Amino acid sequence: MEFTIRAATPEDCKDISRMIMELAIYEKMPDQVKISHKELEQDGFSENPFFHCLIAEVPEQHKNKEGHTKVGYALYFYTYSTWKGRTVYLEDLYVMPEFRGKGIGKALISKVAQVCKEQQRVRLQLAALDWNTPSLDFYLAKGAQDLTASEGWHLIRFDGEALDKLAQEAPKN
């Protein structure tokens, strides 16, 4: 199937927002999505963007039954490892179900890897749900390491009340 991978533009944010919700539904967490396409525009396309995004797009003749030609995305941002240096974190890699198995996901993640190398980043990191074996198998087949299995790392998060409480414990200067 014919498709292109390109950098997202502010005009893509409604489609990115739609696909974020589709991914959240697949991951059984649609109630967790709180971001709007306006926030995506602001956060991704300002002078100092918080993230970067690639779009997978098919020609009009391959659009799906709802009329979508933007069929996948990869959203990533730059991070830092005190052991290794500059890195990239891939927050989301998503391809609409009817377009999977056509090389689009591989093209998206390969393009992010290319960005890593061009930007002299030393690694690409991401997280996958433990039950999501299709994604885990996909990443492992591409040469990724499962750090939970090999090194015992756990992904830790503070949000909501836990973040509020932790912030309140900060020393007052």
Secondary structure, DSSP 8 states (H G I E B T S, - for coil): ---EEEE--GGGHHHHHHHHHHHHHHTT-GGG----HHHHHHHHSSSS-S-EEEEEE--GGG--TT---EEEEEEEEEEEETTTEEEEEEEEEEE-GGGTTSSHHHHHHHHHHHHHHHTT-S-EEE---TT-HHHHHHHHHTT---HHHHT--------HHHHHHHHHTS---
